[in-house]
Amino acid sequence: MKKAFDTEALAREAKEASRTLALSPADVKDKALREMARALRAKRRAVLEANRKEVEAAKAAGRSLAFLDRLALDPSRLEKIAQGLERVAGLSDPVGKVSDFSLRPNGLKIQKMRVPLGVIAIIYEARPGVTADAAGLCLKSGNAAILRGGKEAVQTNSAIADALAEGLKAAGLPKGAIGFVRDKGRASVHRLLSLDGFIDLVIPRGGPSLTVMVRRESLIPVLSHDKGLCHTYVDASADMKMAEEICFNAKAERPGVCNAMETLLVHAAVAQEFLPRLARRYREACVELRGCPKTRRILPGIKRAGEADWDAEYLDLILSIKVVSSFEEALSHIARHGSGLAEAIVTKDPALGRRFQREADAGAVFVNASTRFTDGGEFGMGAEMGISTQKLHARGPVGLEGLTCEKYVVTGEGQVRDSKMI
């Protein structure tokens, strides 16, 4: 009889390792990251072969093109994962950084110091790149990581995890610093979510059902990445050529990711000019268009966008289009239907752009740029743990600083508090 996977033992080992990592010098962590990248390249053949088999199995199971895109690795993608580890090694270490001090009237010097969170569990679906990105960011920020990927990528993730373990060993860091759950069963996930005595934070990365389940069942604080329902609003003052390039990139460049545009909003003053030329490019890229009544009068023959479309994260070559009468109507639509991940405006009016950045409620707000830039690597973080759509602790792409917190460090010269003070 097969022995059950011991999730608690893995968490206990991670807790022990987190104490070592919290005190590890930056050069030791950086050595581990570079060794992890080296080992990943050395094991490239094993990783790609495991991935090939799992992609074929996913195809046979009828999984969507977007799912297959997230699951698949090739030599170029694997090299980018290795380079991501090296970029993280080159970033400034946030651990131990101390703020400017505040001197109290009684002589106490008050400062804040950045410290690791401890043990972070990452639960994710068919995204093998997350295995290395999450492990690398946790390591650099002084946290132990527990990784639990989706059942469709267990062999790929296991091969990547083996390479990461080699890197830890070469740098003399404890193997518990990166734990990988090699069990496909859901019981291991439910067990992880109950281990609040060992794990300090849980990060789910996947579809809405995964996020909802983790939030509902976790005894541990959750930093969640909800669906990425991104909008682009083309203002009446927009440069039409710029708007066309931005909107095409935001939808068609890689539609199966969370920072792709799902709804296009176009001001009525430019819709008649703008939409037909953009629609021709979308047709060439096999993008299915769904529109409001005004859009369908301009683009006859496209499908009708129902109420559910405005709330849909398609993750596919499908786009909803709405013609709006004003900037305010565009903002109102975004406020009602946006997921808080990323929003964009195309406009020549700097004041309107600043207003959009101030009023659009999202972790990343763009003026005259594609929402596809919502990414830790593009933001100079080396990699990202995910894109937080919540507002507590961290928001937007989560990099090294988002995986730390602050503690007060107070220095005195023998001060004692007066008992008469409240």
Secondary structure, DSSP 8 states (H G I E B T S, - for coil): ------HHHHHHHHHHHHHHHHT--HHHHHHHHHHHHHHHHHTHHHHHHHHHHHHHHHHHTT--HHHHHHH---HHHHHHHHHHHHHHHTS---TT-B---EE-TTS-EEEEEEEE-SEEEEEESS-HHHHHHHHHHHHHTT-EEEEE--GGGHHHHHHHHHHHHHHHHHHT--GGGEEE----SHHHHHHHTT-TTT--EEEEES-HHHHHHHHHH-SS-B-------EEEEE-TT--HHHHHHHHHHHHHS-TTSTTSEEEEEEEHHHHHHHHHHHHHHHHHTT-EEEE-HHHHHHSTTSEE--GGGGG----SSEEEEEEESSHHHHHHHHHHH--SSEEEEE-S-HHHHHHHHHHS-SSEEEESS-GGG-STTTTTSSS-S-EE-SSSS--EE--TGGGEEEEEEEE-SS----TT--
